[in-house]
Amino acid sequence: MRTELGEFKRDRSGLFHYCFKEIGTIDSAIKDALANRPKSAAWFWFNGTPAPIEKNDGPESLFRRWNEWRTQCQNGSYNLLEVLQGLMKD
């Protein structure tokens, strides 16, 4: 499902992943993802870092979660990013 600035792709399990396709800011990506999110479970991706989109998310809450996940990924605290990137390639 294409959006103005990106795309939601469904993986084999039925989970949607938002991928930002334009050059821009995290703010514009978040607004595009939230404005176009599917009714089912979805993940937000920006600059290779994922974060789950929760049902009642607004721009601030999604940004805080994404930023926390980004920090964890950069610090090498877990290997979830590698697992999720593998799912996106399928």
Order of alpha helices (4+ residues) and beta strands (2+ residues): beta-beta-alpha-beta-beta-alpha-alpha
